[in-house]
Amino acid sequence: MTRAYDNAADARFPSGRRNLLINGGFDVWQRGTSFTADNVYTADRWNSADGSGGSPARTLSRQAFTVGQTDVPGEPTYYARHNQTGASTNSDSNLNQKIEGVRTGAGQSVTLSFWAKADVSLNIRLRFRQNFGSSGSSTVNTNIADAFTIGTSWAKYTYTQTLPSISGKTISGGNDHLEVQLEFTNASTFTFDIAQMQFELGNVATPFEHRSYGEELALCQRYYYNSHLDGDFSDYSGQIMVFAAGTTTFGATCTVATGREYPTTMRAVPAVTLYHQDGTADAVYRVDTGGKITGVTAFAPTPKGFLYAYKANGFNTGYGYYYGYTADAEL
């Protein structure tokens, strides 16, 4: 029996992979589960930011669906909550994801869909930003004012748009991407909940594409890896213990056994940060004294791992040290 494709996305990805967003179900939270700072990654691959016109008090947090609920189909586990107070009229705080490769969807119809609700009627602007790399052509913005009016009960929202062609543009300098951005233009206090966000080629919003947690985690870890999946460095299950082979290094090249090799090859050479168990960055824990060694850096990071921790004359030969680490290769 010949299968009829529903839209262009199905034609390109006949066996799945319709959703070009990673972690659209908000299942993976390697950095933690609640965030208040501006312009930070929250749920994996998702950035929460203030706009240029103000600094509203804002929290982005993980929320759990009640088991067996029927408001949102597919029995999802989590959703994201954007809670905001004191916004100015032009602050335009936003939730965004950068999709690797500016060629994504260029000159084609694309469809964004998600399930959402708010505690007040809420207008949201949709913005697509085509970024051509650090030394490429200027970013092209496509803004759709009031693309969505969110109600107070869970409902599915969709929007189809033809993206500008990139003919004649120059892609250069690396990190080119397509950014999908939801902008909150309301000046009032509000709470906005979102689940099952999907971005696909074509002009039809297909059912949300479910991927296993393991597959979604691996996709996220191409961009960011935390040796502690819950972001808690006091959890020893994510700590690595090594013995110093000299006064300047822990010694030994990276292997899976020592934990200095990432579970997947990352998008680019990441920025690696070592952490003491109390959360102090660029620090390690000395086992025999319980002391803290600060000013420690990862030596020779690559997309696959790093060689060792380094501080000139910072270690004692033969003694053990604990540390956790993050590797960040986000766009």
C-alpha positions in Angstrom: 0.0 0.0 0.0 1.4 3.4 -1.0 1.5 5.9 1.8 0.2 9.4 1.1 2.4 12.1 2.6 0.6 14.7 4.7 2.9 17.6 3.9 6.4 18.5 2.8 7.8 17.5 6.2 6.5 14.0 5.8 8.0 13.8 2.3 11.4 14.7 3.7 11.2 12.6 6.8 9.0 9.6 5.9 10.0 7.6 8.9 9.7 10.4 11.4 11.9 13.3 12.5 9.2 15.7 11.6 9.9 18.0 14.6 13.0 20.2 13.9 13.0 21.4 17.5 14.9 19.4 20.1 13.3 18.8 23.4 9.9 20.1 22.2 8.2 18.1 24.9 10.3 19.8 27.7 11.5 16.4 29.1 15.2 17.1 29.5 16.4 19.6 32.1 20.2 19.1 32.6 20.7 22.6 34.1 18.0 22.5 36.8 14.3 23.0 36.9 13.8 26.7 37.8 15.4 29.8 36.4 15.1 33.6 36.9 18.2 35.1 35.2 18.0 36.8 31.9 19.2 35.2 28.6 19.9 31.8 30.1 19.3 28.3 28.8 16.6 26.6 30.9 15.1 23.3 29.7 17.6 21.9 27.3 17.9 23.9 24.0 15.4 26.5 25.3 16.6 30.0 26.1 14.6 32.4 28.2 15.4 36.1 27.8 14.2 39.7 28.4 13.8 42.0 25.5 15.7 45.2 25.0 13.0 47.5 26.5 12.7 46.3 30.1 13.6 43.7 32.8 10.5 42.0 34.0 10.7 39.7 37.0 10.4 36.3 35.3 10.7 32.6 36.2 10.9 29.7 33.8 10.2 26.4 35.5 9.4 22.7 35.0 5.9 21.6 35.8 4.5 18.0 35.9 1.3 16.9 34.3 -1.1 15.0 36.5 -0.9 11.3 35.5 -4.0 10.4 33.4 -4.9 14.0 32.5 -6.7 14.4 29.2 -6.3 18.1 28.5 -3.1 17.5 26.4 -3.0 14.3 24.4 -0.3 11.7 24.4 0.2 11.5 28.2 3.2 14.0 28.3 5.3 14.1 31.5 6.2 17.8 31.7 5.4 21.3 30.5 7.2 24.6 30.9 5.8 27.6 32.8 6.7 31.2 32.1 5.6 33.3 35.1 6.1 37.1 34.8 5.4 40.2 36.9 6.2 43.9 36.4 6.8 43.8 32.7 7.1 47.1 30.8 5.1 47.6 27.6 8.1 47.0 25.4 10.1 44.5 27.3 9.1 41.6 25.0 10.5 38.8 27.1 10.7 35.6 25.0 11.2 31.9 24.9 13.4 30.7 22.0 15.3 27.9 20.4 18.1 28.1 17.8 18.0 25.4 15.1 21.4 24.6 13.7 21.7 25.6 10.0 20.2 28.8 8.5 19.1 26.7 5.5 16.4 25.1 7.6 13.1 26.0 6.0 14.5 28.8 3.8 12.0 29.7 1.1 9.6 27.1 2.3 6.3 26.9 4.2 6.9 26.0 7.8 4.4 25.3 10.6 4.8 25.9 14.3 2.4 24.2 16.7 2.1 23.8 20.5 -0.3 23.3 23.4 -0.7 26.2 25.8 -2.8 28.0 28.3 -2.5 31.2 30.4 -4.2 32.6 33.5 -5.3 35.7 31.4 -5.9 36.2 27.7 -2.4 36.6 26.3 -1.2 37.8 22.9 2.1 36.4 21.7 4.2 37.5 18.8 6.0 34.9 16.7 9.5 35.8 15.3 11.8 33.8 13.0 15.4 35.0 12.9 17.7 33.8 10.1 21.2 34.2 11.3 24.0 33.6 8.7 27.0 33.2 11.0 29.3 35.6 12.8 30.7 37.0 9.6 27.9 36.3 7.2 25.0 38.4 5.9 22.9 40.4 8.3 20.2 38.6 10.3 16.8 38.6 8.6 13.8 38.9 11.0 10.3 37.8 10.2 7.8 39.1 12.7 4.2 38.1 13.1 2.4 40.4 15.5 -0.2 38.7 17.7 0.3 35.4 15.9 -1.4 33.7 18.9 -4.1 34.7 21.4 -3.8 32.2 24.3 -6.8 31.3 26.3 -7.2 30.1 29.9 -7.7 26.4 29.1 -5.3 24.0 27.4 -5.6 24.2 23.6 -3.5 23.6 20.5 -2.2 26.6 18.6 -0.7 26.5 15.1 0.8 29.0 12.7 2.1 28.6 9.1 4.5 30.9 7.5 6.7 31.0 4.4 10.2 31.9 5.3 12.3 34.3 3.2 14.6 32.8 0.6 18.3 32.9 1.4 19.3 33.3 -2.2 22.2 35.8 -2.5 23.1 35.6 1.2 26.5 34.7 2.6 26.9 32.0 5.2 30.2 32.5 7.0 31.9 32.4 10.4 30.1 29.4 11.9 27.1 29.1 14.1 24.5 30.0 11.4 21.0 29.1 12.6 17.3 29.7 12.4 15.8 31.0 15.7 12.2 30.3 16.5 11.0 32.8 19.1 7.8 33.4 21.1 7.6 36.9 22.4 5.4 38.0 25.3 4.2 41.6 24.5 1.7 41.9 27.4 2.6 44.5 30.0 0.5 42.8 32.7 1.4 40.0 35.2 0.7 36.6 33.7 1.5 32.9 33.8 1.9 31.0 30.5 2.2 27.2 30.3 3.4 25.4 27.1 3.8 21.8 26.1 4.5 19.7 23.0 6.1 22.4 20.8 6.7 21.3 17.2 8.3 23.1 14.2 8.0 21.3 10.9 8.2 21.8 7.1 5.0 22.1 5.3 1.6 23.8 5.9 0.0 21.2 8.1 0.5 20.8 11.9 0.9 17.0 12.3 0.5 15.3 15.7 3.4 15.9 18.1 6.4 13.6 17.3 7.3 11.6 20.4 10.9 10.5 20.8 12.2 8.3 23.6 13.8 10.2 26.6 17.2 8.5 25.7 17.1 9.8 22.1 16.0 13.2 23.2 18.8 13.4 25.8 21.4 12.4 23.2 20.2 15.1 20.8 20.4 17.7 23.7 23.9 16.5 24.7 25.3 17.4 21.3 24.9 21.0 22.5 25.2 20.7 26.3 26.4 18.0 28.7 26.2 18.0 32.5 27.9 15.2 34.4 25.0 15.6 36.8 21.7 15.3 34.9 19.8 17.1 37.6 22.3 20.0 37.8 23.1 19.2 41.5 26.9 18.9 41.9 26.5 17.6 45.5 25.1 14.4 44.0 28.1 12.0 44.0 26.6 9.9 41.2 27.8 12.6 38.8 31.2 13.3 40.4 34.4 12.0 38.9 37.3 10.9 41.2 40.8 10.8 40.0 44.3 10.7 41.5 46.9 13.3 40.7 49.8 12.0 38.7 51.8 15.2 39.2 51.6 18.6 40.8 50.0 20.3 37.9 47.5 17.8 36.5 45.3 14.8 37.4 47.1 13.0 34.6 45.8 10.4 32.2 44.2 11.1 28.9 40.4 11.0 28.7 38.6 7.7 28.6 35.1 6.5 29.3 36.3 5.1 32.6 37.5 8.5 33.9 34.3 10.3 32.7 36.2 12.9 30.7 34.7 11.7 27.4 31.3 13.0 26.6 28.5 10.6 25.8 28.1 11.9 22.3 30.3 14.0 20.0 29.3 17.7 20.5 28.5 20.2 17.9 31.7 22.2 18.3 34.6 22.5 20.8 32.7 23.2 24.0 33.4 25.5 26.9 34.2 23.1 29.7 33.7 24.2 33.4 34.8 22.1 36.4 32.7 22.2 39.6 33.3 21.6 43.2 30.5 19.7 44.9 29.2 22.9 46.5 28.6 24.3 43.0 31.7 26.5 42.9 32.9 26.9 39.3 36.6 26.2 38.3 37.2 24.2 41.5 37.7 20.6 42.7 37.3 18.8 46.0 40.4 17.2 47.7 39.4 13.9 49.3 41.9 13.6 52.1 41.5 17.1 53.6 38.1 18.0 52.4 39.7 21.1 50.9 38.7 23.1 47.8 41.2 23.8 45.0 40.1 26.8 43.0 41.3 28.2 39.7 41.2 24.8 38.0 40.5 24.5 34.3 39.9 21.7 31.8 42.9 21.1 29.5 42.5 20.6 25.8 38.8 20.3 25.4 37.6 18.8 22.1 34.1 17.8 20.8 34.7 14.3 22.2 36.2 15.1 25.6 39.1 16.8 27.5 42.4 15.5 28.7 42.7 16.5 32.3 42.1 19.3 34.9 44.9 21.8 35.2 46.3 24.3 37.7 50.0 25.1 37.9 51.4 23.5 41.1 47.9 23.0 42.3 47.8 19.3 43.2 49.7 16.8 45.3 50.9 13.6 43.6 48.9 10.5 44.5 46.0 12.3 46.3 42.4 11.9 45.1 40.1 14.7 43.8 36.4 14.9 43.0 34.8 17.2 40.4 31.8 17.5 38.2 31.7 19.4 34.9 29.6 20.9 32.2 30.5 21.1 28.5 28.6 23.9 26.5 28.5 24.0 22.7 25.2 25.9 22.3 24.8 28.1 19.3 
